[in-house]
Amino acid sequence: MKKVEAIIRKSKFDDVKKALHDIEVNFFSYWDVTGVGNEKQGHVYRGISYSTSDIQRRYLVIVVSDNFLEKTVNTVLDAAYTGNVGDGKIFVSEVLDAFRIRTRENGYEGIN
């Protein structure tokens, strides 16, 4: 099993959520997070300079079977893409096991 962690624009969350549901990824967790990105310049709006170094994003955690990893990652890449700086990042790591508390099922059955 793999854990896919994605940091995306909040404005793209609904698109990503719908795309994940379309490929039958029906369970994942998410949080609103703030991060610091590579872009150092601020923006000026009506004569007031705003810092863009603190970036509001949404952090998603999705656990999938090994054979579903590529489809899941490609779905997030496609749905979260704008082509602009700050589209986000995806991290993939190994999951040793997963358990469904209610039934005590583990492994692949524990995540589906």
Secondary structure as GFF3:
##gff-version 3
##sequence-region A 1 112
A	DSSP	beta_strand	2	9	.	.	.	ID=ss1
A	DSSP	three_ten_helix	10	12	.	.	.	ID=ss2
A	DSSP	alpha_helix	13	22	.	.	.	ID=ss3
A	DSSP	beta_strand	29	36	.	.	.	ID=ss4
A	DSSP	beta_strand	43	45	.	.	.	ID=ss5
A	DSSP	beta_strand	48	50	.	.	.	ID=ss6
A	DSSP	beta_strand	54	64	.	.	.	ID=ss7
A	DSSP	three_ten_helix	66	68	.	.	.	ID=ss8
A	DSSP	alpha_helix	69	80	.	.	.	ID=ss9
A	DSSP	beta_strand	88	94	.	.	.	ID=ss10
A	DSSP	alpha_helix	108	111	.	.	.	ID=ss11
###
